[in-house]
Amino acid sequence: MKLSVVIPVFNEAATIGEIVSVVQGVELDGIDKELVIVNDCSTDGTAEALEVVAREHANVRVLHHQVNQGKGAALRTAIAAATGDIVIIQDADMEYDPNEYPKLIEPIVSGRADAVFGSRFSGGQSHRVLYFWHSVGNRFLTLMSNMFTNINLTDMEVCYKVFKRELIQSIPIQENRFGFEPEITAKLARRRCRIYEVGISYAGRTYEEGKKIGWRDGLRAIWCIVKYNIWE
C-alpha cells in the first residue's frame, strides 16, 4: 500500500524543507510514501528550495504552475498526479502535524471509510489560540455546509482531508482557491461516501507569519456551499 501526500505550495520557502523532512520521518507500517508537491508560481525562492528537496528525496515529485492559480488549482494538479492507494492533503506551512497521519488514514486502511476529515474542534488535541472571528467563521461555514449536505462535520474547512485515490481522482475539482473545501465536501456527501472525522492538533499562523486566507475567501465559501449543493 502507498500513501500519496499532496502539498500545494505558494511562497513557503521558509518551511517547505522542514515539512518535507517531517513527512519523510513519519513511520507507517507496511505503507510507502510519495510526495507530490505543486509550486503555484511562488516568487520567494520556493522553486529553488524545491530543487534541493527533489534532489535529496527520490520519492518526491515537484510540479510547477507557470501562473499563480490558487490552492484548489494546485490540488487539482497534485491529485491528478498521485499514484498511491490513499491521498492526504498537507499544507506546507507547519500548521498541521504529519505525525498524525497514522490515525488519519486508519479508517481507510481498515476498510471503514472512503474519506477522512481531520477536526481542529474535536478530540481534545492541542491547538494554538489565535483569531476569535476566524473560529466563528469556520464554525459558521461548517454549520452552513452541514445544513445543505445533512452530514455532521465539526470542521469542514480543515486542511487534513484523506481519500481513497480512485475516489478523489473521479471527482472533478472546479474551484481554484479555498473554495475547494466546501466543493469537495458537497461532492462527497452527494455520493454518499463513508466519511469519518478524527481530532487533530493545530498550530495556526498569524498573518504576519504568512497566513493567506481572508474574508473574501469566506464569502466565496458561502457561495460554493450553495452552488455545489443546489445547482450541481
C-alpha positions as CSV (number, residue, x, y, z in Angstrom):
1,M,0.0,0.0,0.0
2,K,1.2,3.5,-0.7
3,L,0.2,7.0,0.6
4,S,0.4,10.0,-1.7
5,V,1.0,13.2,0.3
6,V,-0.1,16.1,-1.9
7,I,1.3,19.5,-1.0
8,P,0.2,22.8,-2.6
9,V,2.9,25.4,-2.2
10,F,2.9,29.2,-2.7
11,N,5.7,31.3,-1.2
12,E,6.7,28.8,1.5
13,A,10.5,28.8,1.1
14,A,11.0,29.2,4.8
15,T,9.1,26.0,5.7
16,I,9.0,23.6,2.7
17,G,12.2,21.9,3.5
18,E,11.1,21.3,7.1
19,I,7.7,20.0,6.2
20,V,9.2,17.5,3.7
21,S,11.6,16.3,6.4
22,V,8.8,15.8,8.9
23,V,6.6,14.0,6.4
24,Q,9.5,11.7,5.5
25,G,10.1,10.9,9.1
26,V,6.6,9.6,9.7
27,E,6.6,5.8,10.1
28,L,3.7,3.9,8.6
29,D,3.8,0.1,9.0
30,G,3.7,-1.5,5.6
31,I,2.9,1.7,3.8
32,D,5.2,3.5,1.4
33,K,5.0,7.3,0.8
34,E,5.3,9.5,-2.2
35,L,5.2,13.3,-2.0
36,V,3.6,15.3,-4.9
37,I,4.4,19.0,-4.5
38,V,2.9,21.7,-6.7
39,N,4.6,25.0,-6.7
40,D,1.9,27.5,-7.6
41,C,4.2,30.1,-9.2
42,S,6.0,31.1,-6.0
43,T,8.1,34.3,-6.0
44,D,10.1,33.9,-2.8
45,G,12.7,31.2,-3.6
46,T,10.4,28.3,-3.1
47,A,11.2,26.9,-6.6
48,E,14.9,26.8,-5.7
49,A,14.2,25.2,-2.4
50,L,12.1,22.5,-4.1
51,E,15.0,21.8,-6.5
52,V,17.1,20.9,-3.4
53,V,14.3,18.8,-1.9
54,A,13.8,16.8,-5.2
55,R,17.5,16.1,-5.4
56,E,17.6,14.8,-1.8
57,H,14.5,12.6,-1.9
58,A,13.8,10.0,-4.5
59,N,10.1,9.7,-3.6
60,V,9.4,13.5,-4.1
61,R,7.9,14.8,-7.4
62,V,7.8,18.6,-7.9
63,L,5.4,20.1,-10.4
64,H,5.3,23.8,-11.3
65,H,2.5,26.2,-12.3
66,Q,3.7,29.0,-14.6
67,V,0.9,31.3,-13.4
68,N,-0.4,31.5,-9.8
69,Q,-3.9,29.9,-9.7
70,G,-4.6,29.1,-6.1
71,K,-4.7,26.2,-3.6
72,G,-7.6,24.4,-5.3
73,A,-5.8,24.5,-8.7
74,A,-2.6,23.3,-7.1
75,L,-4.5,20.4,-5.5
76,R,-6.2,19.6,-8.8
77,T,-2.7,19.2,-10.4
78,A,-1.3,17.2,-7.5
79,I,-4.2,14.8,-7.1
80,A,-4.2,14.0,-10.8
81,A,-0.5,13.1,-10.5
82,A,-0.9,10.9,-7.3
83,T,-0.3,7.2,-7.7
84,G,-0.8,6.0,-4.1
85,D,-3.8,3.9,-2.8
86,I,-4.6,6.8,-0.3
87,V,-4.2,10.5,-0.8
88,I,-3.8,13.0,2.0
89,I,-3.7,16.8,1.7
90,Q,-0.8,18.5,3.5
91,D,-0.2,22.3,3.8
92,A,3.4,23.4,3.6
93,D,3.3,25.9,6.5
94,M,3.7,23.6,9.6
95,E,0.2,24.4,10.9
96,Y,-0.6,20.7,10.7
97,D,1.5,17.8,12.2
98,P,2.3,14.9,9.8
99,N,2.9,12.7,12.8
100,E,-0.9,12.4,12.9
101,Y,-1.0,10.5,9.6
102,P,-1.4,7.1,11.2
103,K,-4.7,7.9,12.9
104,L,-6.0,9.9,9.9
105,I,-5.5,7.1,7.4
106,E,-6.6,4.3,9.8
107,P,-10.3,4.4,8.9
108,I,-9.5,4.0,5.2
109,V,-6.8,1.3,5.8
110,S,-9.2,-0.7,7.9
111,G,-11.9,-0.5,5.2
112,R,-14.4,1.6,7.2
113,A,-14.1,4.9,5.4
114,D,-13.9,6.3,1.9
115,A,-12.7,9.7,3.2
116,V,-11.5,11.1,6.5
117,F,-11.6,14.7,7.7
118,G,-9.3,16.0,10.5
119,S,-11.0,18.2,13.1
120,R,-9.4,21.1,15.0
121,F,-12.6,21.3,17.2
122,S,-12.9,17.8,18.5
123,G,-10.8,15.2,20.2
124,G,-9.1,17.3,22.8
125,Q,-5.9,17.8,20.9
126,S,-3.7,20.9,21.4
127,H,-4.2,24.0,19.3
128,R,-2.7,27.4,19.2
129,V,-5.0,30.2,20.4
130,L,-5.5,32.8,17.7
131,Y,-8.2,34.7,16.0
132,F,-11.7,34.7,17.5
133,W,-13.5,35.7,14.4
134,H,-11.7,33.1,12.3
135,S,-13.0,30.4,14.7
136,V,-16.5,31.9,14.5
137,G,-16.3,31.9,10.7
138,N,-15.0,28.3,10.5
139,R,-17.8,27.1,12.7
140,F,-20.5,29.1,10.7
141,L,-19.3,27.7,7.4
142,T,-19.2,24.2,8.8
143,L,-22.8,24.6,10.1
144,M,-24.0,26.0,6.8
145,S,-22.3,23.2,4.9
146,N,-23.8,20.6,7.2
147,M,-27.3,22.1,6.7
148,F,-27.0,21.6,3.0
149,T,-25.2,18.2,3.0
150,N,-27.0,16.7,6.0
151,I,-23.8,15.4,7.4
152,N,-22.5,16.3,10.9
153,L,-18.9,17.5,10.4
154,T,-17.3,19.7,13.1
155,D,-14.6,21.2,10.8
156,M,-15.4,21.4,7.1
157,E,-12.6,23.9,6.4
158,V,-9.8,21.8,7.8
159,C,-6.7,21.1,5.6
160,Y,-6.3,17.5,6.6
161,K,-8.6,15.5,4.2
162,V,-7.8,11.9,3.3
163,F,-9.3,10.0,0.4
164,K,-9.2,6.7,-1.5
165,R,-7.2,7.7,-4.6
166,E,-9.8,6.3,-7.0
167,L,-12.5,8.3,-5.3
168,I,-10.8,11.7,-5.3
169,Q,-9.5,11.3,-8.8
170,S,-13.0,10.6,-10.0
171,I,-14.4,13.9,-8.7
172,P,-13.9,16.9,-10.9
173,I,-12.5,19.8,-8.9
174,Q,-13.6,23.2,-10.2
175,E,-12.6,25.7,-7.5
176,N,-9.1,27.3,-7.9
177,R,-8.8,28.8,-4.4
178,F,-10.0,27.9,-0.9
179,G,-13.5,27.1,-2.3
180,F,-12.1,23.6,-2.7
181,E,-13.1,22.7,0.9
182,P,-16.9,23.2,0.6
183,E,-16.9,21.9,-3.0
184,I,-15.3,18.6,-2.2
185,T,-17.4,18.2,0.9
186,A,-20.6,18.7,-1.1
187,K,-19.5,16.3,-3.7
188,L,-18.5,13.6,-1.2
189,A,-21.9,14.0,0.5
190,R,-23.8,13.7,-2.7
191,R,-22.0,10.4,-3.5
192,R,-23.0,9.2,0.0
193,C,-19.4,8.4,0.8
194,R,-18.5,6.9,4.1
195,I,-16.8,9.9,5.9
196,Y,-15.0,9.7,9.2
197,E,-13.7,12.6,11.3
198,V,-10.5,12.4,13.5
199,G,-9.5,15.0,16.1
200,I,-6.1,16.7,15.3
201,S,-3.8,19.3,16.8
202,Y,-3.3,22.7,15.2
203,A,-0.5,25.3,15.3
204,G,-2.1,28.1,13.3
205,R,-0.1,31.1,11.9
206,T,-0.8,34.8,12.2
207,Y,-1.0,36.9,9.0
208,E,2.5,38.3,9.9
209,E,3.7,34.7,9.9
210,G,2.3,34.1,6.4
211,K,-1.4,33.1,6.7
212,K,-3.1,33.7,3.4
213,I,-6.9,33.1,3.8
214,G,-9.0,36.2,4.2
215,W,-12.6,37.4,4.5
216,R,-13.1,37.3,0.7
217,D,-12.4,33.5,0.8
218,G,-15.2,33.2,3.5
219,L,-17.7,34.9,1.1
220,R,-16.6,32.6,-1.7
221,A,-17.1,29.6,0.6
222,I,-20.7,30.6,1.3
223,W,-21.2,30.9,-2.5
224,C,-19.6,27.4,-3.0
225,I,-21.8,25.8,-0.4
226,V,-24.9,27.0,-2.2
227,K,-23.5,26.3,-5.7
228,Y,-22.3,22.8,-5.2
229,N,-25.2,21.6,-3.1
230,I,-28.1,23.1,-5.0
231,W,-27.1,23.8,-8.6
232,E,-24.8,20.9,-9.3
